[in-house]
């Protein structure tokens, strides 16, 4: 059967967006990729077969143009100010353009009582989309497997994970695993209308266990060093991260300790028809990322 539907993927140069585009193109679907600017990543998307459009989430006319002729869209806004406004812009533009469905990237900490501003804004954005005529599905992932490489420090041949997560637990989920769910729901949205799916990897672990698995896989010593939320926030501020992001990360660290990010389920397999990566397999497939320190590691002695 031919399928001439067009799917829009926002944050197309990001990890979940890029992986979703790869899957949709592999399966013969038409894809429009929305990016903030033209660069090497957008050129690669075009070379792969996606139609690339440049638009800002807060530009109603630009978003409407990006959604023109689209059947379903993946909405993914970064952790920065403006989420609720961007969702309102998207909802209005999608309604005007006759878009049928949306897959909304939320987060597992999204709830009314969240102390993180970003998490509460995700909850508000979910409620906004639920009030539209769009077939709507919310995805609430736990921490990505990619977080391991982002916060990783390699120092004198020893790996370090210095994070404020205490003995909390979660089942890390890779972006590519989430993409399988996103693509599946885009193609067949009706069974998932108004669903909110928590997304988890296959095994729940604490960071001592994650460090041990990384150590075994890489063949070098790896240590998890619990630090305070204050030290974590100070390091992020010193690195120049936006205050909105620092506030979010500080409060979700407390959520993590309180079990908000814990658990596992079969959503990736049941909805995405895909077995999610284990931590060991993620590390094996991304060994190059562990050859140097990640972009956000918290240095010792702060």
C-alpha positions, 0 to 999 in steps of 0.5 A: 500500500502506498502512503503519501502522508507527510510528517513534520519532525521538529527539533529535527537536528536533535537526537530524538528528532534525527532518529525519528526522521531516519526511521520514517525515511527508512520506512518510505514515508515523506518527512519534513524536518523543522530546524532553527538554522541551516548547518551541517546537520540540516544539510545531512537531513536534506541529503538523507531525503527529508524536506528541510524548513527553517522556522522558529517555534515562536513564529506563528506564520513560520510554524504554520508554513512548516505544518502546511500539508502535514498529517502528523507532527512530532513536537519537541521543544528544548528546555528553555523559556517559552514552552507554553507559548510555543505549544500555543503557537503550534496548536493554533497553527496545526488547527489552522492547517488541518493537521490530524495528530501530534506526538508531544515530547514531555518529561517524566517529571511533568505534573502540576505540583512540580517545583521545576518550572520546565516540568510544570510548563510541560504539564501545562502544555500537555493540558493545552494540547489535550483541549485541541481537536488533534489526536494527541499523545504525550511521551514522558521519558526518564533520563536518557542514556545519552546523559551518561556521556554528557555528564561523564568525566575521564580523568587520568584513565578513570571515569567519573560520574559526579551527580546529585542523584544519591541512591535514586534509580532509573532505567536509562533510555536511548534516544533511538529507542524513543524514536521507535515509539514516536515513529509508530505513533505518528504512523498510527495515532488513533490507538494512542489518542490522549495517552501519556506514556512513560518511557523507560529502558529495560533495566532499572539501576542506580548510578553505582550500578550504572558506573559498574556496567560502564566500567565492565564494558569499557575496561577501565575504572569508573566511579559514581560520586554523589554530590550535593544539588548545590555543587551541581547547580554551581557547576552548571552556572559556572559553565554558563548554562541558562538559569532556567535549565539550572533551576530545572536540573536542580529540582529534578535531581530532588525528584530523582532521589524521591523516585519520580524517575524510577521504574520500567515498562514495556512501552518501547516494545509494545508500542514501538515494536523495538527492544530498548538498548541496555546500558552495556549495549549503549556504551558499546555502540557509543565508545567514542563518546567516552574517549574524552570528558562529556560537555557537562561534567562536574569537575572535582574540587568545586 
